Amino acid sequence: MSNNKNVEKYLWISAVMFVTYLLLGSFIVSKNYLELGYLITLYVFLLIAKLSNRKK
C-alpha cells in the first residue's frame, strides 16, 4: 500500500513541476504577467490545500 502512495506522491510532484516549467517558460518568452499570476495562483491553492489537509 505504501508503494502506491509513493507513486501517487511522485506523480503529483512531477505534474506540479511540469506545470511550473510551462508557466515559467511562457512568462519568460512572452513577458506576459498573466502567466506569472497563474503560477502564483496555482501555488496559493496548493498551499491552502496542504494547510487544510494538515488540520484534519
Backbone as ProteinMPNN parsed JSONL, in Angstrom:
{"seq_chain_A": "MSNNKNVEKYLWISAVMFVTYLLLGSFIVSKNYLELGYLITLYVFLLIAKLSNRKK", "coords_chain_A": {"N_chain_A": [[0.819, -1.194, 0.0], [1.978, 1.231, 0.727], [3.701, 1.613, -1.342], [2.086, 2.357, -3.498], [1.226, 4.827, -2.548], [3.625, 6.236, -2.593], [4.115, 6.325, -5.339], [1.915, 7.837, -6.21], [2.475, 10.216, -4.884], [4.935, 11.047, -6.047], [4.152, 11.254, -8.685], [2.318, 13.343, -8.524], [4.023, 15.407, -7.681], [5.728, 15.557, -9.901], [3.892, 16.374, -11.856], [3.138, 18.92, -10.933], [5.616, 20.187, -11.068], [6.009, 20.109, -13.841], [3.917, 21.737, -14.807], [4.693, 24.114, -13.59], [7.12, 24.537, -14.904], [6.164, 24.926, -17.544], [4.571, 27.268, -17.226], [6.448, 29.127, -16.267], [8.24, 29.153, -18.419], [6.585, 30.153, -20.436], [6.078, 32.672, -19.385], [8.654, 33.794, -19.405], [9.222, 33.85, -22.142], [7.114, 35.384, -23.293], [6.769, 37.57, -21.637], [4.408, 38.154, -20.352], [2.425, 39.051, -17.763], [0.248, 37.693, -16.896], [0.616, 34.913, -17.017], [2.437, 34.614, -14.951], [0.796, 35.333, -12.87], [-0.999, 33.186, -12.985], [0.717, 31.144, -12.171], [1.365, 31.933, -9.557], [-1.195, 31.821, -8.448], [-1.693, 29.071, -8.703], [0.216, 28.016, -6.875], [-0.686, 29.206, -4.525], [-3.201, 27.993, -4.184], [-2.324, 25.339, -3.895], [-0.882, 25.569, -1.511], [-2.937, 26.322, 0.274], [-4.526, 24.003, 0.135], [-2.734, 22.143, 1.178], [-2.382, 23.112, 3.792], [-5.027, 22.965, 4.77], [-5.437, 20.256, 4.645], [-3.628, 19.363, 6.495], [-4.701, 20.157, 8.926], [-6.795, 18.419, 9.349]], "CA_chain_A": [[0.0, 0.0, 0.0], [2.828, 2.416, 0.783], [4.299, 1.789, -2.656], [1.128, 3.14, -4.286], [1.246, 6.196, -2.027], [4.837, 6.872, -3.099], [3.918, 6.585, -6.767], [0.987, 8.96, -6.301], [3.176, 11.408, -4.408], [5.916, 11.479, -7.037], [3.413, 11.657, -9.881], [1.781, 14.668, -8.229], [5.152, 16.339, -7.68], [6.191, 15.75, -11.277], [2.872, 17.146, -12.571], [3.256, 20.314, -10.491], [6.866, 20.709, -11.629], [5.813, 20.29, -15.275], [3.08, 22.93, -14.988], [5.548, 25.241, -13.221], [8.053, 24.713, -16.019], [5.443, 25.513, -18.676], [4.154, 28.636, -16.938], [7.638, 29.974, -16.213], [8.728, 29.295, -19.783], [5.672, 31.051, -21.144], [6.295, 34.016, -18.862], [9.957, 34.283, -19.856], [9.178, 34.115, -23.575], [6.158, 36.415, -23.698], [6.759, 38.674, -20.656], [3.023, 38.423, -20.009], [2.301, 38.849, -16.326], [-0.885, 36.815, -16.63], [1.163, 33.587, -16.73], [3.004, 34.678, -13.602], [-0.366, 35.31, -11.982], [-1.477, 31.805, -12.948], [1.661, 30.365, -11.371], [1.163, 32.315, -8.152], [-2.493, 31.273, -8.056], [-1.504, 27.629, -8.543], [0.907, 27.731, -5.623], [-1.547, 29.609, -3.401], [-4.177, 26.92, -3.991], [-1.614, 24.174, -3.352], [-0.576, 25.863, -0.112], [-4.203, 26.243, 1.024], [-4.913, 22.591, 0.225], [-1.803, 21.471, 2.097], [-2.681, 23.54, 5.155], [-6.317, 22.455, 5.186], [-5.271, 18.814, 4.818], [-2.83, 19.164, 7.71], [-5.558, 20.389, 10.092], [-7.747, 17.301, 9.527]], "C_chain_A": [[0.866, 1.262, 0.0], [3.508, 2.67, -0.563], [3.385, 2.608, -3.564], [1.106, 4.595, -3.839], [2.48, 6.93, -2.538], [4.701, 7.213, -4.57], [2.991, 7.776, -6.96], [1.669, 10.265, -5.919], [4.134, 11.928, -5.475], [5.263, 11.871, -8.353], [2.838, 13.058, -9.701], [2.891, 15.715, -8.273], [5.632, 16.599, -9.098], [5.178, 16.553, -12.099], [2.959, 18.628, -12.206], [4.53, 20.943, -11.055], [6.728, 20.98, -13.122], [4.985, 21.541, -15.557], [3.877, 24.183, -14.643], [6.518, 25.564, -14.346], [7.365, 25.382, -17.206], [5.06, 26.969, -18.426], [5.347, 29.583, -16.859], [8.212, 30.193, -17.609], [7.876, 30.245, -20.586], [5.865, 32.487, -20.679], [7.605, 34.6, -19.377], [9.908, 34.657, -21.334], [8.292, 35.317, -23.9], [6.175, 37.652, -22.803], [5.345, 39.107, -20.307], [2.833, 38.078, -18.534], [1.113, 37.972, -15.945], [-0.408, 35.397, -16.308], [1.788, 33.534, -15.34], [1.887, 34.673, -12.567], [-0.958, 33.92, -11.861], [-0.578, 30.947, -12.065], [1.5, 30.67, -9.879], [-0.15, 31.752, -7.634], [-2.405, 29.764, -7.826], [-0.863, 27.31, -7.207], [0.114, 28.167, -4.403], [-2.582, 28.519, -3.125], [-3.526, 25.657, -3.446], [-1.29, 24.363, -1.88], [-1.825, 25.786, 0.753], [-4.636, 24.808, 1.185], [-4.015, 21.843, 1.192], [-2.112, 21.84, 3.544], [-4.025, 23.013, 5.641], [-6.26, 20.948, 5.404], [-4.525, 18.494, 6.106], [-3.687, 19.301, 8.963], [-6.481, 19.228, 10.367], [-7.106, 16.138, 10.158]], "O_chain_A": [[0.526, 2.249, -0.652], [3.849, 3.808, -0.886], [3.86, 3.459, -4.316], [0.981, 5.497, -4.667], [2.402, 8.111, -2.878], [5.131, 8.283, -5.001], [3.261, 8.637, -7.797], [1.461, 11.295, -6.56], [4.142, 13.122, -5.772], [5.776, 12.736, -9.063], [2.87, 13.868, -10.628], [2.709, 16.791, -8.843], [5.913, 17.743, -9.458], [5.577, 17.338, -12.959], [2.862, 19.49, -13.079], [4.52, 22.101, -11.472], [7.266, 21.967, -13.624], [5.319, 22.318, -16.451], [3.755, 25.203, -15.322], [6.712, 26.729, -14.695], [7.92, 26.301, -17.808], [5.208, 27.811, -19.312], [5.271, 30.717, -17.332], [8.626, 31.303, -17.941], [8.4, 31.062, -21.342], [5.82, 33.415, -21.487], [7.659, 35.774, -19.746], [10.486, 35.667, -21.738], [8.678, 36.173, -24.696], [5.636, 38.689, -23.189], [5.102, 40.275, -20.004], [3.059, 36.941, -18.119], [0.992, 37.556, -14.793], [-0.965, 34.746, -15.423], [1.678, 32.528, -14.639], [2.027, 34.07, -11.503], [-1.373, 33.508, -10.777], [-1.067, 30.117, -11.299], [1.502, 29.762, -9.049], [-0.214, 31.26, -6.507], [-2.975, 29.243, -6.868], [-1.336, 26.435, -6.482], [0.232, 27.551, -3.344], [-2.817, 28.161, -1.971], [-4.121, 24.97, -2.614], [-1.409, 23.427, -1.089], [-1.779, 25.239, 1.855], [-5.074, 24.42, 2.268], [-4.49, 20.995, 1.947], [-2.103, 20.978, 4.423], [-4.153, 22.647, 6.809], [-6.966, 20.421, 6.263], [-4.773, 17.463, 6.732], [-3.427, 18.63, 9.962], [-6.919, 19.052, 11.504], [-7.758, 15.117, 10.379]]}, "name": "protein", "num_of_chains": 1, "seq": "MSNNKNVEKYLWISAVMFVTYLLLGSFIVSKNYLELGYLITLYVFLLIAKLSNRKK"}
